[in-house]
Amino acid sequence: MADRIQLELGVTVELVPGERGEFTVRVDGAVVAKKGLVRFPGDDRVLREVRTALARG
């Protein structure tokens, strides 16, 4: 997912180790996508949320 964000949105991505099974995407410290109890958010949703957060700037 990090590679896709970098490629499609042209932004630098920093991977930060978390707890086992954790998946959280932040833009400027704000959570924009997160794994639920069982499921990971879809790639398209993550990209949409990151794009929206970047546009708010």
N, CA, C and O atoms as a GROMACS GRO file, in nm:
protein
  228
    1MET      N    1   0.082  -0.118   0.000
    1MET     CA    2   0.000   0.000   0.000
    1MET      C    3   0.087   0.125   0.000
    1MET      O    4   0.056   0.222  -0.069
    2ALA      N    5   0.195   0.123   0.076
    2ALA     CA    6   0.284   0.240   0.081
    2ALA      C    7   0.338   0.271  -0.058
    2ALA      O    8   0.343   0.388  -0.098
    3ASP      N    9   0.380   0.168  -0.130
    3ASP     CA   10   0.431   0.189  -0.265
    3ASP      C   11   0.326   0.249  -0.357
    3ASP      O   12   0.356   0.337  -0.437
    4ARG      N   13   0.203   0.201  -0.345
    4ARG     CA   14   0.095   0.252  -0.430
    4ARG      C   15   0.064   0.398  -0.398
    4ARG      O   16   0.040   0.478  -0.489
    5ILE      N   17   0.064   0.434  -0.270
    5ILE     CA   18   0.041   0.573  -0.232
    5ILE      C   19   0.150   0.662  -0.291
    5ILE      O   20   0.121   0.767  -0.348
    6GLN      N   21   0.274   0.620  -0.277
    6GLN     CA   22   0.386   0.698  -0.331
    6GLN      C   23   0.375   0.713  -0.482
    6GLN      O   24   0.392   0.822  -0.536
    7LEU      N   25   0.346   0.603  -0.550
    7LEU     CA   26   0.339   0.604  -0.696
    7LEU      C   27   0.222   0.687  -0.747
    7LEU      O   28   0.240   0.771  -0.836
    8GLU      N   29   0.104   0.664  -0.693
    8GLU     CA   30  -0.016   0.730  -0.746
    8GLU      C   31  -0.036   0.873  -0.697
    8GLU      O   32  -0.094   0.956  -0.768
    9LEU      N   33   0.011   0.902  -0.576
    9LEU     CA   34  -0.013   1.036  -0.520
    9LEU      C   35   0.114   1.120  -0.514
    9LEU      O   36   0.107   1.240  -0.488
   10GLY      N   37   0.229   1.058  -0.539
   10GLY     CA   38   0.354   1.133  -0.543
   10GLY      C   39   0.397   1.190  -0.409
   10GLY      O   40   0.461   1.295  -0.404
   11VAL      N   41   0.363   1.122  -0.301
   11VAL     CA   42   0.402   1.168  -0.169
   11VAL      C   43   0.498   1.067  -0.105
   11VAL      O   44   0.497   0.949  -0.140
   12THR      N   45   0.579   1.114  -0.013
   12THR     CA   46   0.669   1.028   0.059
   12THR      C   47   0.593   0.960   0.172
   12THR      O   48   0.517   1.023   0.244
   13VAL      N   49   0.615   0.830   0.187
   13VAL     CA   50   0.547   0.751   0.288
   13VAL      C   51   0.649   0.704   0.390
   13VAL      O   52   0.756   0.656   0.354
   14GLU      N   53   0.616   0.715   0.516
   14GLU     CA   54   0.701   0.664   0.624
   14GLU      C   55   0.630   0.545   0.688
   14GLU      O   56   0.517   0.558   0.736
   15LEU      N   57   0.697   0.431   0.689
   15LEU     CA   58   0.641   0.313   0.754
   15LEU      C   59   0.689   0.310   0.899
   15LEU      O   60   0.808   0.321   0.926
   16VAL      N   61   0.595   0.295   0.989
   16VAL     CA   62   0.626   0.292   1.132
   16VAL      C   63   0.577   0.158   1.187
   16VAL      O   64   0.459   0.126   1.174
   17PRO      N   65   0.665   0.080   1.249
   17PRO     CA   66   0.621  -0.048   1.306
   17PRO      C   67   0.513  -0.026   1.411
   17PRO      O   68   0.519   0.068   1.490
   18GLY      N   69   0.416  -0.115   1.411
   18GLY     CA   70   0.308  -0.107   1.509
   18GLY      C   71   0.288  -0.243   1.572
   18GLY      O   72   0.374  -0.331   1.561
   19GLU      N   73   0.178  -0.258   1.637
   19GLU     CA   74   0.143  -0.386   1.698
   19GLU      C   75   0.110  -0.487   1.590
   19GLU      O   76   0.080  -0.450   1.476
   20ARG      N   77   0.115  -0.612   1.624
   20ARG     CA   78   0.083  -0.719   1.529
   20ARG      C   79  -0.058  -0.700   1.475
   20ARG      O   80  -0.154  -0.686   1.551
   21GLY      N   81  -0.070  -0.701   1.343
   21GLY     CA   82  -0.200  -0.688   1.279
   21GLY      C   83  -0.251  -0.545   1.267
   21GLY      O   84  -0.362  -0.522   1.217
   22GLU      N   85  -0.172  -0.449   1.311
   22GLU     CA   86  -0.216  -0.310   1.304
   22GLU      C   87  -0.198  -0.254   1.163
   22GLU      O   88  -0.098  -0.283   1.096
   23PHE      N   89  -0.292  -0.175   1.120
   23PHE     CA   90  -0.282  -0.104   0.993
   23PHE      C   91  -0.352   0.029   1.012
   23PHE      O   92  -0.475   0.036   1.017
   24THR      N   93  -0.274   0.135   1.022
   24THR     CA   94  -0.328   0.269   1.038
   24THR      C   95  -0.256   0.361   0.941
   24THR      O   96  -0.133   0.358   0.932
   25VAL      N   97  -0.332   0.442   0.870
   25VAL     CA   98  -0.274   0.538   0.777
   25VAL      C   99  -0.304   0.677   0.830
   25VAL      O  100  -0.418   0.712   0.857
   26ARG      N  101  -0.198   0.756   0.845
   26ARG     CA  102  -0.212   0.892   0.895
   26ARG      C  103  -0.159   0.990   0.791
   26ARG      O  104  -0.064   0.961   0.719
   27VAL      N  105  -0.221   1.105   0.786
   27VAL     CA  106  -0.173   1.216   0.704
   27VAL      C  107  -0.157   1.333   0.799
   27VAL      O  108  -0.254   1.379   0.860
   28ASP      N  109  -0.036   1.381   0.812
   28ASP     CA  110  -0.005   1.490   0.906
   28ASP      C  111  -0.056   1.460   1.046
   28ASP      O  112  -0.107   1.549   1.114
   29GLY      N  113  -0.043   1.335   1.089
   29GLY     CA  114  -0.081   1.295   1.223
   29GLY      C  115  -0.226   1.253   1.241
   29GLY      O  116  -0.260   1.191   1.341
   30ALA      N  117  -0.312   1.286   1.145
   30ALA     CA  118  -0.454   1.251   1.155
   30ALA      C  119  -0.480   1.115   1.090
   30ALA      O  120  -0.435   1.090   0.979
   31VAL      N  121  -0.553   1.029   1.160
   31VAL     CA  122  -0.587   0.897   1.106
   31VAL      C  123  -0.688   0.914   0.993
   31VAL      O  124  -0.792   0.975   1.011
   32VAL      N  125  -0.655   0.858   0.876
   32VAL     CA  126  -0.746   0.865   0.761
   32VAL      C  127  -0.798   0.728   0.721
   32VAL      O  128  -0.900   0.719   0.652
   33ALA      N  129  -0.731   0.621   0.762
   33ALA     CA  130  -0.777   0.485   0.735
   33ALA      C  131  -0.719   0.393   0.841
   33ALA      O  132  -0.607   0.414   0.888
   34LYS      N  133  -0.798   0.291   0.876
   34LYS     CA  134  -0.755   0.202   0.983
   34LYS      C  135  -0.820   0.066   0.966
   34LYS      O  136  -0.932   0.054   0.916
   35LYS      N  137  -0.747  -0.038   1.007
   35LYS     CA  138  -0.803  -0.173   1.003
   35LYS      C  139  -0.913  -0.183   1.106
   35LYS      O  140  -0.899  -0.136   1.219
   36GLY      N  141  -1.022  -0.245   1.067
   36GLY     CA  142  -1.132  -0.269   1.160
   36GLY      C  143  -1.102  -0.390   1.246
   36GLY      O  144  -0.988  -0.434   1.253
   37LEU      N  145  -1.202  -0.444   1.311
   37LEU     CA  146  -1.182  -0.561   1.396
   37LEU      C  147  -1.132  -0.680   1.318
   37LEU      O  148  -1.051  -0.758   1.369
   38VAL      N  149  -1.178  -0.696   1.196
   38VAL     CA  150  -1.144  -0.814   1.117
   38VAL      C  151  -1.083  -0.778   0.982
   38VAL      O  152  -0.996  -0.850   0.933
   39ARG      N  153  -1.125  -0.669   0.923
   39ARG     CA  154  -1.089  -0.639   0.784
   39ARG      C  155  -0.999  -0.517   0.770
   39ARG      O  156  -1.006  -0.422   0.848
   40PHE      N  157  -0.914  -0.525   0.667
   40PHE     CA  158  -0.835  -0.411   0.626
   40PHE      C  159  -0.920  -0.327   0.532
   40PHE      O  160  -1.002  -0.382   0.458
   41PRO      N  161  -0.902  -0.195   0.532
   41PRO     CA  162  -0.975  -0.113   0.434
   41PRO      C  163  -0.920  -0.143   0.294
   41PRO      O  164  -0.802  -0.176   0.280
   42GLY      N  165  -1.003  -0.132   0.194
   42GLY     CA  166  -0.960  -0.158   0.057
   42GLY      C  167  -0.861  -0.052   0.009
   42GLY      O  168  -0.863   0.062   0.055
   43ASP      N  169  -0.775  -0.092  -0.084
   43ASP     CA  170  -0.674   0.000  -0.136
   43ASP      C  171  -0.735   0.127  -0.194
   43ASP      O  172  -0.685   0.237  -0.170
   44ASP      N  173  -0.842   0.112  -0.270
   44ASP     CA  174  -0.905   0.230  -0.332
   44ASP      C  175  -0.958   0.326  -0.225
   44ASP      O  176  -0.949   0.448  -0.241
   45ARG      N  177  -1.013   0.271  -0.118
   45ARG     CA  178  -1.063   0.356  -0.010
   45ARG      C  179  -0.949   0.430   0.058
   45ARG      O  180  -0.960   0.550   0.087
   46VAL      N  181  -0.839   0.360   0.084
   46VAL     CA  182  -0.724   0.424   0.148
   46VAL      C  183  -0.673   0.538   0.060
   46VAL      O  184  -0.648   0.648   0.110
   47LEU      N  185  -0.657   0.512  -0.069
   47LEU     CA  186  -0.610   0.616  -0.160
   47LEU      C  187  -0.705   0.736  -0.162
   47LEU      O  188  -0.660   0.850  -0.160
   48ARG      N  189  -0.833   0.710  -0.164
   48ARG     CA  190  -0.932   0.819  -0.164
   48ARG      C  191  -0.921   0.903  -0.037
   48ARG      O  192  -0.925   1.026  -0.042
   49GLU      N  193  -0.908   0.836   0.077
   49GLU     CA  194  -0.898   0.908   0.204
   49GLU      C  195  -0.769   0.989   0.215
   49GLU      O  196  -0.769   1.101   0.265
   50VAL      N  197  -0.659   0.932   0.168
   50VAL     CA  198  -0.532   1.006   0.169
   50VAL      C  199  -0.540   1.126   0.075
   50VAL      O  200  -0.498   1.236   0.111
   51ARG      N  201  -0.594   1.105  -0.043
   51ARG     CA  202  -0.610   1.213  -0.141
   51ARG      C  203  -0.695   1.327  -0.082
   51ARG      O  204  -0.661   1.444  -0.097
   52THR      N  205  -0.804   1.292  -0.017
   52THR     CA  206  -0.892   1.391   0.044
   52THR      C  207  -0.820   1.468   0.153
   52THR      O  208  -0.830   1.590   0.160
   53ALA      N  209  -0.746   1.397   0.237
   53ALA     CA  210  -0.672   1.463   0.346
   53ALA      C  211  -0.564   1.556   0.292
   53ALA      O  212  -0.542   1.664   0.347
   54LEU      N  213  -0.497   1.515   0.186
   54LEU     CA  214  -0.394   1.600   0.126
   54LEU      C  215  -0.454   1.726   0.065
   54LEU      O  216  -0.395   1.834   0.071
   55ALA      N  217  -0.573   1.712   0.006
   55ALA     CA  218  -0.640   1.827  -0.056
   55ALA      C  219  -0.681   1.930   0.050
   55ALA      O  220  -0.680   2.050   0.024
   56ARG      N  221  -0.717   1.882   0.169
   56ARG     CA  222  -0.753   1.973   0.277
   56ARG      C  223  -0.631   2.049   0.327
   56ARG      O  224  -0.641   2.160   0.380
   57GLY      N  225  -0.514   1.985   0.309
   57GLY     CA  226  -0.385   2.042   0.336
   57GLY      C  227  -0.356   2.098   0.464
   57GLY      O  228  -0.246   2.147   0.487
   0.00000   0.00000   0.00000
